[in-house]
Amino acid sequence: MTDADKNTIIAIWNDLVLRKRLEDAPYGLSQQELLAIRQNDELQRFMGNTPAFTSTRDQLAQRLEVL
């Protein structure tokens, strides 16, 4: 497994152990571990910014209301 694969797994599963280590001993983390935490933060921001699912019918109805 490559480092990129490991970072992806950590980013998706939000490795709480890694976050705990960041709180307890931040200078003990490797560059790869810090990168994984940053990727997780970016993923969380992205997921928070995506709009909720709206059906195509509802989207069309909203467009018609605007016109």
SEDO-145330 format. One record per residue (C-alpha): residue number from 1; residue in one letter; x, y negated, z negated. Coordinates in pm, whole numbers. Each point is the difference from the previous one (the first is absolute). Example, Ala and Ser with C-alpha at 12.3 -4.5 7.8 and 13.67 -1.06 7.14 Angstrom:
BEGIN
1	A	1230	450	-780
2	S	137	-344	66
end
This chain:
BEGIN
1	M	0	0	0
2	T	139	-338	97
3	D	8	-311	-219
4	A	-271	-154	219
5	D	-223	301	-66
6	K	59	-26	-374
7	N	-77	-374	5
8	T	-320	65	192
9	I	-112	261	-252
10	I	80	-233	-289
11	A	-174	-292	171
12	I	-314	201	56
13	W	-19	169	-338
14	N	116	-300	-206
15	D	266	175	-206
16	L	-81	-106	-355
17	V	320	153	-134
18	L	201	-232	224
19	R	-201	-301	-121
20	K	62	103	-362
21	R	373	23	71
22	L	-16	-347	155
23	E	-146	-136	-324
24	D	242	186	-227
25	A	328	-26	190
26	P	-30	-202	320
27	Y	376	-5	67
28	G	11	380	1
29	L	-210	31	316
30	S	158	68	336
31	Q	-59	-210	310
32	Q	-222	277	139
33	E	-214	3	-314
34	L	-38	-379	7
35	L	-91	19	369
36	A	-264	262	-78
37	I	-155	-225	-265
38	R	-2	-294	240
39	Q	-162	211	272
40	N	-265	109	-247
41	D	-71	-362	-94
42	E	-33	-91	369
43	L	-234	292	57
44	Q	-215	-104	-295
45	R	-21	-359	130
46	F	-92	125	346
47	M	-268	228	-137
48	G	-140	-284	-208
49	N	-18	-233	301
50	T	-179	237	234
51	P	-370	-71	29
52	A	-249	259	-109
53	F	-136	227	269
54	T	-279	-157	199
55	S	-193	195	257
56	T	5	-108	362
57	R	-371	-76	-19
58	D	53	-232	-297
59	Q	290	-172	175
60	L	-215	-66	306
61	A	-283	-130	-220
62	Q	240	-240	-171
63	R	121	-131	337
64	L	-357	-58	117
65	E	-78	-192	-320
66	V	292	-233	67
67	L	-121	-79	352
end
